[in-house]
Amino acid sequence: MSLPQAPADERPQLRIGMIGYSFMGEAHSQGWRVAPKFFDLPLNPVMQTIVGRNQKAVAQAATRLGWKTYATDWRTVVESDEVDLIDVCTPGDTHAEIAIAALRAGKHVLCEKPLANSVAEAEEMAAAAEEAAKTGAKAMVGFTYRRVPAVALAREMIAAGKIGPIRQVRAQYLQDWLADENAPLAWRLDKEKAGSGALGDIGAHIIDLTQYMTGESITGVTGMLETFVKERPVAVASSGLSGEAGTERGPVTVDDAALFLARFSGGAIATFEATRFAWGRKNAIRIEINGTKGSIAFDFEDMNVLEYYDAGDDQQTAGYRRIIATEDVHPYVAAWWPPGHGLGYEHGFVHQAADLVRDIAEKKQPLPSFSDGLAVQRVLAAVEKSSDAGTVWTDVS
Ligand SMILES: NC(=O)c1ccc[n+]([C@@H]2O[C@H](COP(=O)([O-])OP(=O)(O)OC[C@H]3O[C@@H](n4cnc5c(N)ncnc54)[C@H](O)[C@@H]3O)[C@@H](O)[C@H]2O)c1
């Protein structure tokens, strides 16, 4: 006897075409796959087509990650009427061309960060997004860490005045995967492909995060970039942060570490540090914000926790409170597990997919927009310009 069939999903579909299937391609696949299972979404995201240049590898990725069809040229998918949204998970040198073509073809776009490799490209992308918005296409940039519940909670608390007007911001993004001088020369170390090094790869995240958390924008910077290891064995295979070194050597054309001071529009001053040479720090995004009434601190290596200090507390018992951001009242958490049953790296991608699907259904501008991505790009450019000029003060134009 056959058992009753589960009812079909009646929701309208949002068919996804995703370009790139490595680190971010896997993370975004997880986002698309899981979002409709845990979030009550008005549209059903369908993993329609995955794109990669190697036919055998992309076919295998389609099966492994759960995509219905695959293609070897992103242009076919951008033009396909079987796809509604293009998800760009490729290196920075391809973002502008793919995203602009997709927007002009009337598709919604999710584009990985940093938005582009230059301000000029980012401006073109933001203009294309604005134009496409007139006919209903939505564009969003993938600054995923905004969607960590503790980070979103910090923004809510700051907006509610819990720490008062902001005086200082301290932001670090610390990794160590390049500290080994023989780590291979992959695309992230090639200026043509990546735009910049630690600055654009991970510095971009803390620029976006601090602007998002404070609700203010960075108005000027003074920066210092350094490349410690000038030459490395060329990668024969690479994916995400790992790769296999060959025997040939080649030049590193981007920064290994980026440091800068900044001023925010509300009057706060800030220090930023982005490096892939901090031995022992794997993915430490540390943000501490001091206001007139208290402080907030976050470290991604303890991502379910937000620290909060209330200067109004009784002096005898005052101290940083460790808020475990896993309660139903915290952003995104009601869709998940009971309190204390923590979330991980991939959940940011699930939240990103869920938010985007909802905004498309509700015809709202998803955030961060391409204009927000452009704002980050302008800060990156100002830091580079400042460093090139000998660490001089540079306004963010
Ligand atoms: N949101 C985040 O937290 C986060 C984290 C890591 C990377 N990123 C960003 O995601 C993007 C991709 O990084 P990654 O770590 O996934 O890199 P990766 O090297 O792991 O994967 C890149 C993928 O793009 C494919 N690709 C490259 N050029 C292509 C082309 N012309 N056509 C089709 N496919 C092409 C590669 O084959 C590969 O599948 C970058 O912009 C990076 O900055 C974002």
The ligand as a Tripos MOL2 file, in Angstrom:
@<TRIPOS>MOLECULE
LIG
   44    48     1     0     0
SMALL
NO_CHARGES

@<TRIPOS>ATOM
      1 N1         30.2950   36.8300    2.1160 N.am      1 LIG1
      2 C1         31.3970   36.3120    2.5950 C.2       1 LIG1
      3 O1         31.5640   36.1920    3.7970 O.2       1 LIG1
      4 C2         32.4640   35.8430    1.6430 C.ar      1 LIG1
      5 C3         33.3810   34.8590    2.0310 C.ar      1 LIG1
      6 C4         34.3110   34.4120    1.0840 C.ar      1 LIG1
      7 C5         34.3350   34.9590   -0.1780 C.ar      1 LIG1
      8 N2         33.4560   35.9340   -0.5200 N.ar      1 LIG1
      9 C6         33.4610   36.5170   -1.8930 C.3       1 LIG1
     10 O2         32.8770   35.5680   -2.7770 O.3       1 LIG1
     11 C7         33.4780   35.6380   -4.0730 C.3       1 LIG1
     12 C8         34.0190   34.2690   -4.4640 C.3       1 LIG1
     13 O3         34.9740   33.8530   -3.4960 O.3       1 LIG1
     14 P1         35.2150   32.3170   -3.1310 P.3       1 LIG1
     15 O4         35.9110   32.2920   -1.8120 O.co2     1 LIG1
     16 O5         33.9640   31.5640   -3.2860 O.co2     1 LIG1
     17 O6         36.2350   31.9150   -4.2690 O.3       1 LIG1
     18 P2         36.5630   30.4240   -4.7970 P.3       1 LIG1
     19 O7         37.8860   30.5040   -5.4430 O.co2     1 LIG1
     20 O8         36.3310   29.4290   -3.7110 O.co2     1 LIG1
     21 O9         35.4230   30.1970   -5.8920 O.3       1 LIG1
     22 C9         35.3220   31.0000   -7.0380 C.3       1 LIG1
     23 C10        34.4380   30.2810   -8.0410 C.3       1 LIG1
     24 O10        34.2460   31.1220   -9.1820 O.3       1 LIG1
     25 C11        34.4320   30.3470  -10.3790 C.3       1 LIG1
     26 N3         34.7450   31.2580  -11.4740 N.ar      1 LIG1
     27 C12        35.7760   32.1190  -11.5770 C.ar      1 LIG1
     28 N4         35.6760   32.8180  -12.7300 N.ar      1 LIG1
     29 C13        34.5490   32.3920  -13.3580 C.ar      1 LIG1
     30 C14        33.8980   32.7090  -14.5790 C.ar      1 LIG1
     31 N5         34.4030   33.6220  -15.4030 N.pl3     1 LIG1
     32 N6         32.7480   32.0370  -14.9020 N.ar      1 LIG1
     33 C15        32.2420   31.1090  -14.0840 C.ar      1 LIG1
     34 N7         32.8090   30.7650  -12.8970 N.ar      1 LIG1
     35 C16        33.9600   31.3960  -12.5520 C.ar      1 LIG1
     36 C17        35.5210   29.3660   -9.9770 C.3       1 LIG1
     37 O11        35.5990   28.2810  -10.8520 O.3       1 LIG1
     38 C18        35.0140   28.9750   -8.5710 C.3       1 LIG1
     39 O12        33.9870   28.0230   -8.6560 O.3       1 LIG1
     40 C19        34.5370   36.7340   -3.9620 C.3       1 LIG1
     41 O13        33.9970   37.9430   -4.3990 O.3       1 LIG1
     42 C20        34.8280   36.8010   -2.4580 C.3       1 LIG1
     43 O14        35.3160   38.0540   -2.0350 O.3       1 LIG1
     44 C21        32.5130   36.3570    0.3480 C.ar      1 LIG1
@<TRIPOS>BOND
     1     1     2 1
     2     2     3 2
     3     2     4 1
     4     4     5 ar
     5     4    44 ar
     6     5     6 ar
     7     6     7 ar
     8     7     8 ar
     9     8     9 1
    10     8    44 ar
    11     9    10 1
    12     9    42 1
    13    10    11 1
    14    11    12 1
    15    11    40 1
    16    12    13 1
    17    13    14 1
    18    14    15 2
    19    14    16 1
    20    14    17 1
    21    17    18 1
    22    18    19 2
    23    18    20 1
    24    18    21 1
    25    21    22 1
    26    22    23 1
    27    23    24 1
    28    23    38 1
    29    24    25 1
    30    25    26 1
    31    25    36 1
    32    26    27 ar
    33    26    35 ar
    34    27    28 ar
    35    28    29 ar
    36    29    30 ar
    37    29    35 ar
    38    30    31 1
    39    30    32 ar
    40    32    33 ar
    41    33    34 ar
    42    34    35 ar
    43    36    37 1
    44    36    38 1
    45    38    39 1
    46    40    41 1
    47    40    42 1
    48    42    43 1
@<TRIPOS>SUBSTRUCTURE
     1 LIG1         1 GROUP 0 **** ****
